[in-house]
Amino acid sequence: MKQTVIGIFGGTFDPVHYGHLRTASELQQVLKLVDVRFVPCAVPPLKAAARAPAALRISMLKAAINNYPGFSLDERELGREGPSYTVDTLLQIRQELPDTPLCLIIGMDAWLSFPQWHRWKDILTLAHIVVVHRPGSPLHADGELVGLMKERQTNEAADLNAVLAGRIFVHEVTQLEISSSAIRQLIADGLGANFLLPDEVGELAKDSGCYNRGVS
């Protein structure tokens, strides 16, 4: 079967950094994704709002992925009112791509809170779930997640191309101890964030002043 799998990578990207980019690159190779769509969130339902305005986050993402074939930017959540529910985004993409397998890329923290997501059971009817975690760290699952893992987990990347949705794939990614919050703190302290994010992204973040102390 021809490989047509698309990755959906959501988040506030406040700012985007090499941890995001490395994760996307590894999954692109391992899962043979024809496209990894970065989907910046407007109003995160379970997290604090982004510090950087939407226009700046778009500019930083464009700068970050500009030279990476197979990476793209999807701005649909920024143009939608109300909380940025993942299920709404997947419903729209599924309508546009009815015959394309979709992989929703999430981290371990998001996986642990998955049963709290809006219409979380519907998500598995629309996409596969790809859980990324650090090497050596256990894959936690309790409550309803235990049953999901037993029923739906696969260790074969090819399975994600065989059906449109519904499988759970777990992948260890290269450990890069980088966080957006730490980068924001460095910039607020007047320190450089070199080697943590692309230079152009760092310049945009610094020049905007949005992460400076006292700016909300």
C-alpha positions as CSV (number, residue, x, y, z in Angstrom):
1,M,0.0,0.0,0.0
2,K,1.3,3.4,-0.9
3,Q,2.4,5.4,2.1
4,T,0.2,8.5,2.6
5,V,0.2,9.0,6.4
6,I,0.0,12.5,7.7
7,G,1.1,13.7,11.1
8,I,-0.8,16.3,13.2
9,F,1.4,18.0,15.7
10,G,-0.5,20.5,17.9
11,G,0.6,22.8,20.7
12,T,1.0,26.4,21.7
13,F,4.6,26.5,20.3
14,D,5.3,29.4,22.6
15,P,8.0,29.4,21.2
16,V,8.7,26.5,18.9
17,H,12.1,24.9,19.6
18,Y,14.5,22.1,18.6
19,G,12.7,19.6,20.8
20,H,9.6,20.1,18.7
21,L,11.5,20.0,15.4
22,R,13.6,16.9,16.4
23,T,10.4,15.0,17.5
24,A,8.7,15.8,14.2
25,S,11.8,14.8,12.2
26,E,12.2,11.5,13.9
27,L,8.5,10.6,13.5
28,Q,8.6,11.7,9.9
29,Q,11.3,9.1,9.2
30,V,10.1,6.3,11.4
31,L,6.5,6.5,10.3
32,K,7.3,7.7,6.8
33,L,5.0,10.6,7.1
34,V,4.4,12.5,3.9
35,D,3.5,15.6,5.9
36,V,3.8,16.8,9.5
37,R,1.4,19.6,10.1
38,F,2.2,22.0,12.9
39,V,-1.1,23.2,14.3
40,P,-0.7,26.1,16.8
41,C,-3.4,26.2,19.4
42,A,-5.5,29.4,20.0
43,V,-7.1,28.6,23.3
44,P,-5.7,25.5,25.0
45,P,-8.4,23.8,27.0
46,L,-6.2,22.2,29.6
47,K,-3.1,24.5,29.7
48,A,-2.4,28.2,30.3
49,A,-2.8,30.5,27.3
50,A,0.2,31.3,25.2
51,R,2.3,34.4,26.1
52,A,3.1,35.2,22.4
53,P,0.3,36.5,20.2
54,A,-0.9,34.3,17.4
55,A,0.7,36.3,14.7
56,L,4.1,36.0,16.3
57,R,3.8,32.3,16.9
58,I,2.9,31.9,13.2
59,S,6.0,33.9,12.2
60,M,8.2,31.8,14.5
61,L,6.8,28.5,13.1
62,K,7.2,29.7,9.6
63,A,10.8,30.6,10.3
64,A,11.4,27.2,12.0
65,I,10.0,24.9,9.4
66,N,10.9,26.9,6.3
67,N,13.8,24.7,5.3
68,Y,12.3,21.3,6.3
69,P,10.6,19.5,3.4
70,G,7.5,17.7,4.6
71,F,6.8,20.1,7.4
72,S,3.8,22.5,7.0
73,L,1.8,25.0,9.0
74,D,-1.9,24.6,9.6
75,E,-3.5,27.8,11.1
76,R,-7.1,26.6,11.4
77,E,-7.3,26.6,15.2
78,L,-6.2,30.3,15.3
79,G,-9.1,31.3,13.2
80,R,-11.7,29.4,15.3
81,E,-13.5,30.9,18.3
82,G,-13.6,29.2,21.6
83,P,-11.4,26.4,23.0
84,S,-9.1,24.7,20.5
85,Y,-10.5,21.2,20.8
86,T,-8.4,18.7,18.9
87,V,-11.5,16.7,17.9
88,D,-12.9,19.7,16.0
89,T,-9.6,20.0,14.1
90,L,-9.5,16.3,13.3
91,L,-13.1,16.4,12.1
92,Q,-12.2,19.2,9.7
93,I,-9.1,17.4,8.4
94,R,-10.9,14.1,8.0
95,Q,-13.6,15.8,5.9
96,E,-10.8,17.2,3.7
97,L,-8.8,13.9,3.6
98,P,-11.4,11.1,3.9
99,D,-9.1,8.4,2.7
100,T,-5.8,9.4,4.4
101,P,-4.5,7.9,7.7
102,L,-3.9,10.6,10.3
103,C,-1.5,10.4,13.2
104,L,-2.1,12.7,16.2
105,I,1.3,13.3,17.8
106,I,1.2,13.9,21.6
107,G,3.6,13.8,24.5
108,M,3.5,11.7,27.6
109,D,1.8,14.5,29.7
110,A,-0.9,14.9,27.1
111,W,-1.4,11.1,27.0
112,L,-1.9,10.9,30.7
113,S,-4.6,13.6,30.5
114,F,-6.2,12.1,27.4
115,P,-9.4,11.0,29.1
116,Q,-9.9,14.6,30.1
117,W,-9.9,15.8,26.5
118,H,-13.1,16.9,24.9
119,R,-14.8,14.0,23.1
120,W,-11.6,12.0,23.6
121,K,-13.2,8.7,22.5
122,D,-14.2,10.2,19.2
123,I,-10.5,11.2,18.5
124,L,-9.6,7.5,18.0
125,T,-12.3,7.2,15.3
126,L,-10.6,10.0,13.4
127,A,-6.9,9.4,13.9
128,H,-4.2,7.2,15.3
129,I,-2.5,8.3,18.5
130,V,1.3,8.6,18.5
131,V,2.7,8.9,22.0
132,V,6.3,10.2,22.2
133,H,8.4,9.8,25.4
134,R,11.9,10.0,26.6
135,P,14.2,6.9,26.3
136,G,14.1,4.8,29.4
137,S,11.0,6.4,30.8
138,P,8.0,4.0,31.4
139,L,4.9,4.4,29.4
140,H,2.3,5.2,32.1
141,A,-1.3,4.0,31.7
142,D,-4.0,3.7,34.3
143,G,-7.8,3.6,34.4
144,E,-9.3,3.7,31.0
145,L,-5.9,4.1,29.3
146,V,-5.0,0.5,30.3
147,G,-7.8,-0.9,28.3
148,L,-7.0,1.4,25.4
149,M,-3.4,0.2,25.3
150,K,-4.3,-3.4,25.4
151,E,-6.9,-3.1,22.7
152,R,-5.2,-0.7,20.3
153,Q,-1.4,-0.5,20.8
154,T,0.8,-1.5,17.9
155,N,4.5,-1.7,17.6
156,E,4.4,-1.8,13.8
157,A,4.6,1.5,11.9
158,A,3.0,-0.1,8.9
159,D,-0.2,-0.7,10.8
160,L,-0.7,3.1,10.8
161,N,-1.0,3.0,7.0
162,A,-3.2,0.0,6.9
163,V,-6.2,1.7,8.5
164,L,-7.3,5.3,8.7
165,A,-7.5,5.6,12.5
166,G,-7.8,3.9,15.9
167,R,-4.3,2.5,16.7
168,I,-1.9,3.7,19.4
169,F,1.9,3.8,18.6
170,V,4.5,4.6,21.2
171,H,7.9,5.9,20.2
172,E,11.0,6.9,22.2
173,V,12.4,10.2,20.8
174,T,15.9,11.6,21.2
175,Q,16.1,13.2,24.6
176,L,16.4,16.9,24.3
177,E,15.8,18.7,27.6
178,I,14.3,21.8,26.1
179,S,11.1,23.4,27.1
180,S,9.3,26.5,25.9
181,S,8.9,27.8,29.5
182,A,12.6,27.6,30.1
183,I,13.3,29.5,26.9
184,R,10.8,32.2,27.9
185,Q,12.6,32.4,31.3
186,L,16.0,32.8,29.6
187,I,14.7,35.6,27.4
188,A,13.0,37.3,30.4
189,D,16.3,37.2,32.2
190,G,18.1,38.8,29.3
191,L,20.0,35.6,28.5
192,G,20.5,34.0,25.1
193,A,18.6,30.8,24.0
194,N,21.3,29.8,21.5
195,F,21.2,26.1,20.4
196,L,17.7,25.6,22.0
197,L,15.8,27.0,19.0
198,P,16.6,28.2,15.5
199,D,18.4,31.5,15.5
200,E,15.7,33.3,13.5
201,V,13.0,32.1,15.9
202,G,15.1,33.4,18.9
203,E,15.5,36.8,17.2
204,L,11.8,37.1,16.6
205,A,11.0,36.1,20.2
206,K,13.6,38.5,21.6
207,D,12.7,41.4,19.4
208,S,9.0,41.1,20.1
209,G,9.5,41.7,23.8
210,C,6.5,39.5,24.6
211,Y,8.5,37.3,27.0
212,N,10.1,40.2,28.9
213,R,9.4,40.5,32.6
214,G,6.1,42.3,33.4
215,V,4.7,41.7,29.9
216,S,1.5,39.6,30.0
